[in-house]
Amino acid sequence: MSDFKGKALNYNIIVKREFIENKTGAGIEITSEINKNEKYRKGIVVSVGNLCPKDTEGNATIKPGDEILYDKYKMSEVTLDGQSYEIISYADLVMIM
């Protein structure tokens, strides 16, 4: 997170995708088979837009470092300084974990 040099604007959230390993007890990798059919992705928030909702005390409801689940079909990929990030709209956020 600390190496991210951008800032999200409006209702956008910048996420660093977190890969979920799926191995059987015998050590067989099944990640590629499972991920083809999953609708959601897991990631870590690196930047939150200034128009994202805030609680009654004025604090952001989501903040950098939060682990989230989001709709993988409604995101855009961007690469900054060789690092890959995904941009999602606040409305496409499914869960804060």
Secondary structure, DSSP 8 states (H G I E B T S, - for coil): -TT------TTEEEEEEE----B-TT--B-HHHHHTT--EEEEEEEEE-TTS-B-TTS-BSS-TT-EEEEEGGG-EEEEETTEEEEEEEGGGEEEE-
